[in-house]
Amino acid sequence: MSLLSFQKTVDKDGQLMQAYAKGDSSAFEELYRKHKDPLYRFFLRQCGNQALAEELYQEVWLRVIKARENYELKAKFTTWLYRIAHNILVDHFRKPQTETDEETDAENIPDNAANDPEVILSGQEKIECFRVQLRVQLKKLPKEQSEVFLLKEEAGLSLEEIALTVGESKETVKSRLRYAVKKLRQSLRNENTKENVMGDL
Amino acid sequence: MKDSDDKILQDYLKGNDEVSATYQSLQDEKSSVALDEFILRAARDAVTDKPIKQKRIPAQAYSVAASICVAVLAGALFLNNESELTRNEIEAFTIPVLDMPVSEMLSADDAVAALQSDTDANINTGAVAEALDLNANRIALPAPQFQIEVAESLEETATGAAFSTNDNMVEAETAMRRVEEVIVTAEVRETEELEARSSEELLELVETADLSQAIQFPGYRQNTNTWLAEIQRLTQAGNAMELAEERRLFAQNYPNIDIDSALIEL
């Protein structure tokens, strides 16, 4: 992404937010349509619980609505949005966790359907197994590592923007992302190897 | 090892990594429609709530009510001051005869008669009244009676207030001062009025050359002719002591006039 296109994006989202602050609800709708799914998945991957993810996701947007008049066109809107999301997530994890919160949808997923030698997988099923495995591995990552990975994948933030969002240095973010990618890559490689072995058998 | 990790990261950041591609294929989860509608409705309500926020009618109403209260208080203060002015005007109107004793108020004729038999300034007052056939009752009674009442009420207010709180002490002192001022002003104005009337009547008498009456006028010393007429009368009457006193006073006041020569010319 060139600097010019980046600036245009910043300007567009920020201007939409400012237009909403002035009373243009259609501007908010446009912003919401653009950012809603990545933000939702950001929470869903972090929490692993749909109900909790929806609750936190809703909390972010309500804060955005509430803080519309305080928004300043200084930072990229996406950075501002995910900074709010990060703070809500941190607040949530600081709270004493209930059993319901701890229970995740990912835990209900079979760890690795491809491990069962009795199961013969089709091509589409194999892809689905990879995806499930990736979700599981993502869930197993430390929160800090999974967060920077999701900020990169879902929000499309650069290392500098991620650092700004999570309040850490760029090097720290880089390190966390390196570990996250390595682990996920390793899990996918292992899955692929197993599949190959299964195929040879 | 570290170099290979960096390479993995660099490949990932460039988008040349299976992890990113696999993850992107996972992006089929979306927020529920109900949740979307709820958030969008909240956003619209927040914007349409703006006028409600701006309403702040209670605060504005309070400010308007406060302004009205201030205006009413200002009006009340103005009316109060107006009533104070009215009272002062009444006091000023009744000033001329305020200092007259109650005995004079009730029997002005007797007081005038008593003054006639007195000497000096008192004689003047009585003589003026008699010479001009002044109806003391007609002049003094209506206003003085009212003035007395005003003064007495003021004194009562001051005295009564003096027994109450410290704040009332100040009011009492103020009221007492007001009474004193009224009395002093009345004395001054009464004196000035009487002297003016005396002078006017004396001048009339002189002009009519009725000196026989003029000598009885208490203000005879204000005019050389009337004063000389009085000296002449005393000379003819053989009242040596009074004559000597009058001649001495005349010489003192008019050292450039020879009394004997003036008497001849008179």
Interface residues (C-beta under 8 A of the other chain):
Chain A: Y20 G23 D24 S25 F28 E29 Y32 K36 D37 Y40 R41 L44 E54 Y57 Q58 W61 L62 I65 K66 R68 I127 F130 R131 L134 R135 L138 E153 L159 K174 L177 R178 V181 K182 L184 R185 L188
Chain B: D5 D6 I8 L9 Y12 L13 D17 E18 V19 S20 T22 Y23 Q24 S25 L26 Q27 E29 K30 S31 S32 L35 D36 F38 I39 L40 A42 A43 R44 A46 V47 T48 K50
